[in-house]
Amino acid sequence: MIGLLDSLARPMLRMLDPEDAHRLAIHALRFPPFVKLTADDPRLAVRAFGLNFPNPVGMAAGFDKHAEVPDALLKLGFGFVEVGTVTPVPQAGNPRPRLFRLNHDQGVINRLGFNSEGADAVLRRLAARASRGGIVGVNIGANKESTDRIADYVRLIETFAPVVSYFSVNISSPNTPGLRELQRAKVLDSLLARVMDARARMSREAGTTPVLIKIAPDLTLGELDDIVGAARRHRVDGMIVGNTTVARPEALRDLAVAQEAGGLSGRPLFALATRVLAETYVRVEGAFPLIGVGGIDSGQAALAKIRAGASLIQLYSALVFHGLRLVPAIKSGLSETLRRHGHETIGDLVGADAAAITAEPWPA
Ligand SMILES: Cc1cc2nc3c(=O)[nH]c(=O)nc-3n(C[C@H](O)[C@H](O)[C@H](O)COP(=O)(O)O)c2cc1C
């Protein structure tokens, strides 16, 4: 069923402006087809951050920014869904056009700039579905015009703790000027102190909601040392590696589109994001799990991310090119690998290649 709908809809969606196609996809998911849920292979189950994931394949932030369709996505086979980025007060984001496809490269460039319906609207939706279960995290970010960005994150932790499975603290979007400055050691230290303090205050009411930080793939290794150091000192629950890149890899073919400002994602991001994931894994030394994101478009790519250090993975851009059938395809690819090599869980493979990857030349 998913395959049929996909093959009918995708050529049409590809003819539309990318942002209109995205809105249409969200509308369609509001009325999802009847899909019989098949249970996931038990070997795909992952326990991380105190949560039990039925499978390791998550929907990355940015697809369902306003929490309109998390349950439809869970029904279509994702093991977890990250909604957002949500900002405290509604904001429009950058002027259109702000979303571009690189068809030859199977990449996407976006400079949406945190278009958000704001915390109140998203809270209403998440509260209405909270009793349904399923792992739904929220990605939080500061308003562009905010005079106290750290206070924005604190407020969002307080708002959403009772209704979400985890937080992803987004300090890595390239499209809000100055946001990535929050990754700098000193600022990050006070951000994490206040965020973890807010989480602790909310725990009486909401339990202990895991806090993850989502980083950019464009960091120097020195900056990564500092971030991992701060994350470990403040005992965050995990890191997401990572967001879109401001780099433009040498091999890109869609050269005209590649000149658009914004963050690049999809296949051209895979090598860089996987390298930074492996670099993060070796620095974290097992203190907490990592979610690997960036350019996953097959079971093989998902496996490579896991072997580079990811306990869980997320994807977005490849869905534009391959449709939702990619989700079951990745899951069966992973199952097959585990079966063939006699592994009981994905945990057996996490980080197996990390050290070797860090010895390779830096991706061009
Ligand atoms: C159109 C678009 C919008 C995105 N919006 C967000 C966002 O709001 N917050 C965020 O943390 N990441 C956002 N991302 C980044 C993705 O979550 C992901 O980190 C990145 O795209 C790499 O994964 P991919 O190559 O599978 O797309 C967005 C990506 C795309 C393509």
The ligand as a Tripos MOL2 file, in Angstrom:
@<TRIPOS>MOLECULE
LIG
   31    33     1     0     0
SMALL
NO_CHARGES

@<TRIPOS>ATOM
      1 C1         13.7330   20.8780    4.6480 C.3       1 LIG1
      2 C2         14.5180   20.5830    5.8820 C.ar      1 LIG1
      3 C3         14.1570   21.1790    7.0730 C.ar      1 LIG1
      4 C4         14.8710   20.8990    8.2450 C.ar      1 LIG1
      5 N1         14.4950   21.4940    9.4110 N.ar      1 LIG1
      6 C5         15.1510   21.1700   10.5520 C.ar      1 LIG1
      7 C6         14.7470   21.7040   11.7940 C.ar      1 LIG1
      8 O1         13.7670   22.4400   11.8870 O.2       1 LIG1
      9 N2         15.4770   21.3950   12.8940 N.ar      1 LIG1
     10 C7         16.5590   20.5520   12.8480 C.ar      1 LIG1
     11 O2         17.1750   20.2800   13.8640 O.2       1 LIG1
     12 N3         16.9480   20.0050   11.6770 N.ar      1 LIG1
     13 C8         16.2740   20.2920   10.5490 C.ar      1 LIG1
     14 N4         16.6660   19.7210    9.3700 N.ar      1 LIG1
     15 C9         17.8570   18.8410    9.3640 C.3       1 LIG1
     16 C10        17.4800   17.3630    9.4380 C.3       1 LIG1
     17 O3         16.8330   17.0710   10.6520 O.3       1 LIG1
     18 C11        18.7370   16.4920    9.3190 C.3       1 LIG1
     19 O4         19.5800   16.7550   10.4190 O.3       1 LIG1
     20 C12        19.5160   16.7600    8.0360 C.3       1 LIG1
     21 O5         18.6500   17.0350    6.9600 O.3       1 LIG1
     22 C13        20.3960   15.5580    7.6440 C.3       1 LIG1
     23 O6         19.6230   14.4080    7.4140 O.3       1 LIG1
     24 P1         19.1870   13.9410    5.9170 P.3       1 LIG1
     25 O7         20.4110   13.9890    5.0700 O.co2     1 LIG1
     26 O8         18.6310   12.5660    6.0860 O.co2     1 LIG1
     27 O9         18.1450   14.9180    5.4820 O.co2     1 LIG1
     28 C14        15.9630   19.9910    8.1930 C.ar      1 LIG1
     29 C15        16.3080   19.3780    6.9790 C.ar      1 LIG1
     30 C16        15.6030   19.6590    5.8360 C.ar      1 LIG1
     31 C17        15.9950   18.9980    4.5430 C.3       1 LIG1
@<TRIPOS>BOND
     1     1     2 1
     2     2     3 ar
     3     2    30 ar
     4     3     4 ar
     5     4     5 ar
     6     4    28 ar
     7     5     6 ar
     8     6     7 ar
     9     6    13 1
    10     7     8 2
    11     7     9 ar
    12     9    10 ar
    13    10    11 2
    14    10    12 ar
    15    12    13 ar
    16    13    14 ar
    17    14    15 1
    18    14    28 ar
    19    15    16 1
    20    16    17 1
    21    16    18 1
    22    18    19 1
    23    18    20 1
    24    20    21 1
    25    20    22 1
    26    22    23 1
    27    23    24 1
    28    24    25 2
    29    24    26 1
    30    24    27 1
    31    28    29 ar
    32    29    30 ar
    33    30    31 1
@<TRIPOS>SUBSTRUCTURE
     1 LIG1         1 GROUP 0 **** ****
